[in-house]
Amino acid sequence: MDEDRQRDCAICGQPGQRTKRTSKDRLVSWLLELWTGGRERYARYSCQRCNWTTLLRRPVRRSEQ
């Protein structure tokens, strides 16, 4: 599960931490989930070094529902 909480930054290559989701993130995630029929949702990652934020689409695991 650790790789789900951490991704490398696209800009500087440093590991970025999964950040707390805002209401806008939840809306985008909900819309994507609706659009893909419940197969994907967004996760937000933020880099501590260069402050770059990445939104990643990730598949929804059946156990989450």
HELIX and SHEET records of a PDB file:
HELIX    1   1 ASP A    2  ARG A    5  1                                   4    
HELIX    2   2 SER A   23  TRP A   35  1                                  13    
HELIX    3   3 ARG A   62  GLU A   64  5                                   3    
SHEET    1   A 4 GLN A   6  ASP A   8  0                                        
SHEET    2   A 4 PRO A  15  ARG A  18 -1                                        
SHEET    3   A 4 GLU A  40  SER A  46 -1                                        
SHEET    4   A 4 THR A  53  PRO A  59 -1                                        
END                                                                             
